[in-house]
């Protein structure tokens, strides 16, 4: 139950606990797990807290709660969990959810849906969930879970209450570069290990950083050198997706450095210093959004050459 996270995630716990206690429940929450491996479990515990007729937060008191027992058995119609069907979360999954929730809750209380790996919403699914968030139905509560909120559309983020979790065991100083990036990309240990063990990812990371640094110094002329800067290593669809995710992390870290004076993921160097000094806060945010929009296009099997040209041209306009 939610009390299990009172010590590890004290700030998030207090926010969630008080929102129910004071009857100030938001219609949508975004759990940014920040590599906390039990992020989804905590989101599920919050869902149980919302649905429990007594709003119990610990297992001892909740021992005989029918709702929580059925939730643990995955047999409770007022709670729906949506996860990726392959690479993406698809519009059909959201359509089915809306049909199911069009009926009133059997118990007359709340209905909760949890979208795990929300960064995997494809463009159509993202638009579908956006409509759900823009016109919330009474007593229907959304919980989105992602490791990095910057991987979601701004329009989705703005409609959610952000619950930012802290990683309780990540010791960056003891990690290699690829390990640190992997833990920031994924909130699933198996995915983290797969990323680390795929030897090509080290080269992909280096190519992404080389590409961004070259673009920041040379602008649109980058289009003349994409064969060397990108295509020589980054070709397969999964590799392109990971490359765009790494690019998002890189720009996010530079934004963190500009706002907070510290990098969280990448080692501070003269290139990061250069990019920070030659971009405003708004320019960095705009570039993050451009990378996000172009990452969406990968899902539709767009020609890779067109994709990179589009990315460079859009980001070039931000520099003008």
C-alpha positions as CSV (number, residue, x, y, z in Angstrom):
1,X,0.0,0.0,0.0
2,X,1.0,3.7,-0.2
3,X,2.6,3.6,3.3
4,X,5.3,1.4,1.9
5,X,6.8,4.5,0.2
6,X,6.4,7.0,3.1
7,X,10.2,6.9,3.8
8,X,11.7,6.3,0.4
9,X,9.5,8.9,-1.3
10,X,8.5,11.1,1.6
11,X,7.7,14.3,-0.5
12,X,5.7,12.5,-3.1
13,X,3.9,10.4,-0.4
14,X,2.8,13.5,1.5
15,X,1.5,15.2,-1.7
16,X,-0.5,12.1,-2.6
17,X,-1.7,11.4,0.9
18,X,-2.9,14.9,1.5
19,X,-4.6,15.3,-1.9
20,X,-7.0,12.5,-0.8
21,X,-7.2,13.5,2.8
22,X,-8.1,17.1,1.9
23,X,-10.3,16.0,-1.0
24,X,-8.2,17.9,-3.5
25,X,-7.7,15.0,-5.9
26,X,-6.5,16.0,-9.4
27,X,-8.1,14.5,-12.5
28,X,-4.6,13.5,-13.7
29,X,-1.2,12.7,-12.2
30,X,2.1,12.2,-14.0
31,X,4.6,10.1,-12.1
32,X,8.1,10.9,-13.3
33,X,10.0,8.0,-11.9
34,X,13.6,9.3,-12.4
35,X,15.0,5.8,-12.4
36,X,13.2,4.8,-9.2
37,X,12.6,1.1,-9.9
38,X,9.4,0.9,-8.0
39,X,7.8,3.9,-9.6
40,X,5.0,1.9,-11.3
41,X,4.3,0.0,-8.0
42,X,3.9,3.3,-6.2
43,X,1.5,4.5,-8.8
44,X,-0.5,1.3,-8.5
45,X,-0.5,1.8,-4.7
46,X,-1.9,5.3,-5.1
47,X,-4.6,3.9,-7.4
48,X,-5.5,1.5,-4.7
49,X,-5.6,4.3,-2.2
50,X,-8.0,6.2,-4.4
51,X,-10.3,3.3,-4.9
52,X,-10.3,1.8,-1.4
53,X,-13.6,2.8,0.1
54,X,-11.8,3.5,3.4
55,X,-8.8,5.1,1.8
56,X,-6.4,2.8,3.7
57,X,-2.7,3.4,3.1
58,X,-1.3,0.3,4.8
59,X,-1.7,-3.4,4.4
60,X,-2.5,-4.1,8.0
61,X,-5.7,-2.0,8.0
62,X,-6.5,-3.1,4.5
63,X,-6.3,-6.8,5.1
64,X,-10.0,-7.4,4.5
65,X,-10.7,-4.7,1.9
66,X,-12.5,-6.4,-1.0
67,X,-11.4,-3.7,-3.5
68,X,-7.7,-4.0,-2.8
69,X,-7.8,-7.8,-2.8
70,X,-9.5,-7.8,-6.2
71,X,-7.0,-5.2,-7.5
72,X,-4.2,-7.5,-6.5
73,X,-5.9,-10.3,-8.5
74,X,-6.3,-8.0,-11.5
75,X,-10.0,-8.3,-11.2
76,X,-11.4,-4.9,-10.5
77,X,-13.3,-3.1,-13.3
78,X,-12.7,0.4,-11.8
79,X,-9.0,0.1,-12.3
80,X,-7.4,-0.3,-15.8
81,X,-3.7,-0.6,-16.6
82,X,-2.5,0.2,-20.1
83,X,1.0,-0.7,-21.3
84,X,2.7,-0.8,-24.6
85,X,1.5,-3.4,-27.2
86,X,4.9,-4.0,-28.7
87,X,6.9,-0.8,-29.2
88,X,4.0,1.6,-28.7
89,X,0.8,2.3,-26.8
90,X,-1.9,2.5,-29.6
91,X,-5.0,4.5,-30.0
92,X,-7.2,1.4,-30.0
93,X,-6.1,0.7,-26.4
94,X,-7.3,4.2,-25.4
95,X,-10.5,3.8,-27.3
96,X,-11.3,0.6,-25.5
97,X,-10.6,2.3,-22.2
98,X,-13.0,5.1,-23.0
99,X,-15.7,2.6,-23.9
100,X,-15.2,0.7,-20.6
101,X,-15.2,3.9,-18.6
102,X,-18.3,5.4,-20.3
103,X,-20.3,3.3,-17.9
104,X,-20.5,4.5,-14.3
105,X,-18.5,2.8,-11.7
106,X,-20.2,-0.3,-10.2
107,X,-19.5,0.9,-6.7
108,X,-20.4,4.5,-7.5
109,X,-16.9,5.7,-6.6
110,X,-13.8,6.6,-8.5
111,X,-12.5,5.0,-11.7
112,X,-8.7,5.0,-12.2
113,X,-6.6,4.2,-15.3
114,X,-2.8,3.9,-15.2
115,X,-0.7,4.3,-18.4
116,X,2.6,2.7,-17.8
117,X,5.5,3.7,-20.1
118,X,3.5,6.8,-21.2
119,X,6.4,7.9,-23.4
120,X,5.4,5.0,-25.7
121,X,2.1,6.7,-26.6
122,X,2.0,7.0,-30.4
123,X,0.8,10.2,-32.0
124,X,-2.8,9.1,-32.3
125,X,-2.9,7.6,-28.8
126,X,-1.3,10.8,-27.4
127,X,-4.0,12.9,-29.1
128,X,-6.7,10.5,-27.8
129,X,-5.5,10.7,-24.2
130,X,-5.2,14.5,-24.6
131,X,-8.9,14.7,-25.3
132,X,-9.5,12.6,-22.2
133,X,-7.4,15.0,-20.1
134,X,-8.9,18.2,-21.6
135,X,-12.4,17.1,-20.9
136,X,-12.2,15.0,-17.7
137,X,-15.2,13.1,-16.5
138,X,-16.1,13.4,-12.8
139,X,-14.5,10.6,-10.7
140,X,-12.2,9.4,-13.5
141,X,-8.6,9.8,-12.6
142,X,-5.6,9.3,-14.8
143,X,-2.2,8.2,-13.6
144,X,0.6,8.4,-16.2
145,X,4.0,6.8,-15.5
146,X,7.2,7.6,-17.3
147,X,10.9,7.8,-16.4
148,X,11.3,11.2,-18.1
149,X,8.5,13.7,-18.5
150,X,10.3,15.4,-21.3
151,X,9.5,12.4,-23.5
152,X,5.8,13.4,-23.4
153,X,4.0,16.2,-25.2
154,X,3.9,19.5,-23.4
155,X,0.2,19.6,-23.8
156,X,-0.1,16.4,-21.8
157,X,2.4,17.4,-19.1
158,X,0.5,20.7,-18.6
159,X,-2.7,18.9,-17.8
160,X,-1.2,16.7,-15.1
161,X,-0.1,17.2,-11.5
162,X,3.6,16.2,-11.6
163,X,4.7,13.7,-9.0
164,X,8.5,13.6,-9.3
165,X,10.1,10.6,-7.6
166,X,13.7,10.4,-6.5
167,X,16.0,7.6,-7.2
168,X,17.0,6.1,-3.9
169,X,19.9,3.9,-5.0
170,X,21.4,5.4,-8.1
171,X,25.0,6.3,-7.5
172,X,26.0,8.1,-10.6
173,X,29.7,8.5,-9.6
174,X,30.1,4.7,-9.6
175,X,28.4,4.2,-13.0
176,X,29.8,4.2,-16.6
177,X,28.4,6.6,-19.1
178,X,26.2,4.0,-20.8
179,X,24.9,2.7,-17.4
180,X,23.9,6.2,-16.3
181,X,22.1,6.9,-19.6
182,X,20.3,3.5,-19.5
183,X,19.0,4.2,-16.0
184,X,17.6,7.5,-17.2
185,X,16.0,6.1,-20.3
186,X,14.2,3.1,-18.8
187,X,12.3,2.3,-15.6
188,X,12.5,-1.4,-16.1
189,X,15.6,-3.3,-15.0
190,X,15.4,-5.7,-17.9
191,X,15.3,-2.9,-20.4
192,X,18.3,-1.2,-18.7
193,X,20.4,-4.4,-18.9
194,X,19.5,-5.0,-22.5
195,X,20.5,-1.5,-23.4
196,X,23.8,-1.8,-21.5
197,X,24.7,-5.2,-23.0
198,X,24.0,-4.1,-26.6
199,X,27.5,-3.1,-27.5
200,X,26.4,-0.9,-30.4
201,X,24.7,1.6,-28.0
202,X,28.1,3.0,-26.9
203,X,28.7,4.0,-30.5
204,X,25.2,5.4,-30.8
205,X,25.7,7.6,-27.7
206,X,28.9,9.0,-29.1
207,X,27.3,9.6,-32.5
208,X,24.3,11.4,-31.0
209,X,26.6,13.7,-29.0
210,X,28.8,14.3,-32.0
211,X,25.8,15.2,-34.1
212,X,24.3,17.7,-31.6
213,X,27.7,19.4,-30.9
214,X,28.3,19.7,-34.7
215,X,24.8,21.1,-35.3
216,X,25.2,23.6,-32.4
217,X,28.4,25.0,-33.9
218,X,27.5,24.7,-37.6
219,X,23.7,24.9,-38.0
220,X,22.1,24.0,-41.3
221,X,25.4,22.9,-42.8
222,X,25.0,19.8,-40.7
223,X,22.8,18.4,-43.4
224,X,25.9,18.0,-45.6
225,X,27.5,15.7,-43.1
226,X,24.7,13.5,-41.8
227,X,26.2,10.4,-43.5
228,X,29.3,10.7,-41.2
229,X,27.5,12.2,-38.2
230,X,24.5,9.9,-38.1
231,X,23.9,7.2,-40.8
232,X,27.3,5.6,-40.4
233,X,26.1,4.1,-37.1
234,X,22.4,4.8,-36.6
235,X,20.3,3.0,-39.2
236,X,17.9,0.5,-37.6
237,X,14.5,1.7,-36.3
238,X,15.1,0.7,-32.7
239,X,18.5,2.4,-32.8
240,X,17.0,5.6,-34.2
241,X,14.4,5.6,-31.4
242,X,17.1,5.2,-28.8
243,X,19.2,7.9,-30.5
244,X,16.4,10.4,-30.3
245,X,15.8,9.5,-26.6
246,X,19.5,10.1,-25.9
247,X,19.3,13.4,-27.7
248,X,16.4,14.4,-25.5
249,X,18.4,13.5,-22.4
250,X,21.4,15.5,-23.6
251,X,19.4,18.7,-24.2
252,X,17.5,18.2,-21.0
253,X,20.8,17.9,-19.1
254,X,22.1,21.1,-20.7
255,X,18.8,22.8,-19.7
256,X,19.4,21.5,-16.1
257,X,22.9,22.9,-16.2
258,X,21.6,26.3,-17.4
259,X,18.9,26.5,-14.8
260,X,20.5,24.7,-11.8
261,X,24.2,24.9,-12.5
262,X,24.8,21.2,-12.6
263,X,24.5,18.3,-15.0
264,X,22.8,15.1,-13.9
265,X,23.6,12.7,-16.6
266,X,26.5,13.8,-18.9
267,X,29.9,14.8,-17.7
268,X,30.4,18.5,-17.9
269,X,32.8,19.6,-20.6
270,X,33.6,22.5,-22.9
271,X,31.0,21.4,-25.5
272,X,28.1,21.5,-22.9
273,X,29.4,24.8,-21.7
274,X,29.4,26.1,-25.3
275,X,25.8,24.9,-26.0
276,X,24.6,26.3,-22.6
277,X,26.1,29.7,-23.3
278,X,24.7,29.9,-26.9
279,X,21.1,29.0,-26.1
280,X,18.5,30.7,-24.1
281,X,16.2,28.7,-21.8
282,X,13.4,29.0,-24.3
283,X,15.7,27.8,-27.2
284,X,16.6,24.7,-25.3
285,X,13.0,24.0,-24.4
286,X,12.0,24.5,-28.1
287,X,14.7,22.1,-29.2
288,X,13.5,19.5,-26.8
289,X,10.0,19.8,-28.3
290,X,11.4,19.6,-31.8
291,X,13.2,16.4,-31.0
292,X,10.0,15.0,-29.4
293,X,7.9,15.9,-32.5
294,X,10.4,14.3,-34.9
295,X,10.7,11.2,-32.6
296,X,7.0,10.7,-33.1
297,X,7.5,10.5,-36.9
298,X,9.6,7.4,-36.4
299,X,6.5,5.4,-35.5
300,X,5.1,6.0,-39.0
301,X,8.2,4.6,-40.8
302,X,9.1,8.0,-42.3
303,X,12.2,8.0,-44.5
304,X,15.2,8.5,-42.3
305,X,16.8,11.0,-44.6
306,X,13.7,13.2,-44.5
307,X,13.5,12.8,-40.8
308,X,17.0,14.1,-40.2
309,X,16.6,16.9,-42.7
310,X,13.3,17.9,-40.9
311,X,15.0,17.8,-37.5
312,X,18.0,20.0,-38.6
313,X,15.8,22.5,-40.4
314,X,13.4,22.9,-37.5
315,X,16.1,23.3,-35.0
316,X,17.9,25.7,-37.3
317,X,14.9,28.0,-37.2
318,X,15.2,28.1,-33.4
319,X,18.8,29.3,-33.7
320,X,17.8,32.2,-36.1
